[in-house]
Amino acid sequence: MRRYVIVDVFTDTPLQGNPLAVFLDGDGLPAGRMQQVAKEMNLSETVFVLPPERGGDARIRIFTPTQELPFAGHPTLGSAFTLCGQRGLDSIALETQAGVITVDFDGQAGSGGAGQPAQPRPPGRPRLPGQMQQPVPSWEPYDRAADLLAAIGAESSRLPVDAYRNGPRYAYLAFDGEEAVSRLQPDIAAVHRLPGIGGVACFGGAADRWKMRCFLPALGIAEDPATGSAAGPLAVHLARHGWIGFGQQIEIRQGEEIGRPSVLYARTQGDAGKVTGVQVGGSAVIIARGEFLA
């Protein structure tokens, strides 16, 4: 018997955001069994919590219905929210296959980070929206930009079509405003056939407010309600091309078109020569608890 919770991530409203299953004790489960369980849960991602191995507070493995991911945003934030609530913490360091990710819930980054004692939260003090320190993504131009635009049903992108790797590899298409993004009706099968990417992030907006839609058929997800691993690279992409400033926090809205409205916050540090940090944040809410008997 394995206990789990269902968490709606990048929202503070139940039944919105991106749902996540967190199995609180995955110790002893082989990877193949984890994959079977993730397929059974049939959510964007399912997480298994394990004992730490590299000085963090816990280790997590992240599975979509079809494959394991080295890192993904909403599973990391949702797992951190769950474990911090369970353990009475404000900050936690989670070991992922992409490195140790610190998630802070009270603005005191690192108070329970790797190699440091986790600090208990005083009774009655609220846990605020979390912020994770994401890996700095790598990027390069996507060499099938014309085919990608055709699959999405667009004539052009307002910025160069670059691909960023932050766990999955996403290509980014810039549109003229939020309405243009909302109207998209992509050919999901055509997107799936494109090589070299896990999906495509389509975005539009201005200043500190942006809309994003993410189509991830290679990961078994036609459209994702909230994509934390794409939010950080979006901030990098916008800053690199001068559409926002380095250090500027942006609000990203996602998921309205599929009935799961979500809000993510992202910021990148550095300059045009070097990106030095990426932060992504948001809220979460636990909506169910259960036991897996198989």
Order of alpha helices (4+ residues) and beta strands (2+ residues): beta-beta-alpha-beta-beta-beta-alpha-beta-beta-beta-beta-alpha-beta-beta-alpha-alpha-beta-beta-beta-alpha-beta-beta-beta-beta
